[in-house]
Amino acid sequence: MGKLIEITHVSVGGQIDPVDWAFPYLDDEHVAYVTERVLAADALLLGRRTYEGLSAAYPAMQPRPFVDRMNAIPKYVASRTLPSAGWNATVIGGEVAPFVADLKVRHDRNLVKYGNGSLDVTLMAHGLIDEIHVLLTPVAVGKGRHMFEELEGAPRLSLAEARPLRSGVVLLVYKPIGE
């Protein structure tokens, strides 16, 4: 059974919409980290907003291992409004939680989820996220969307890894603590 791994860039201010503030920190060490994660995955799980952003960018990028894998890997997109998807993607029809639970059973390797939003609230509420990889980026952005801002309650997490990167980003890996 595969694990669902959430990977999200977060500013020191807690903001998750890295329009431009994360780009200066995407160095070779970061590329090696994300390449390792995506090469170890069977598929990507994306919300509509993240899918639309990534699918617009990646097909036009210069070939390299991470980009090639991002373009080739199967993708599952949770959306109530997207009728269909390209870029080797399938729109999840119906209830997301049972679909993702089945995906985890069907895949031996990891499912990687990029971005953070309402899909993550559903996944957390159903205990489907196995690891949360936070790339804490040293910029103090205060306004904007924040991780799990719609989540009710306060699920507890256990720190599994903390690794500073040369860029100043700190990789934090958390695992949800079961009830």
Helices and strands as residue ranges (DSSP letters): E 4-11, G 23-25, H 28-39, E 41-47, H 48-57, G 58-60, H 65-72, E 75-78, E 89-92, H 96-106, E 110-114, H 118-125, E 131-137, E 157-164, E 170-176
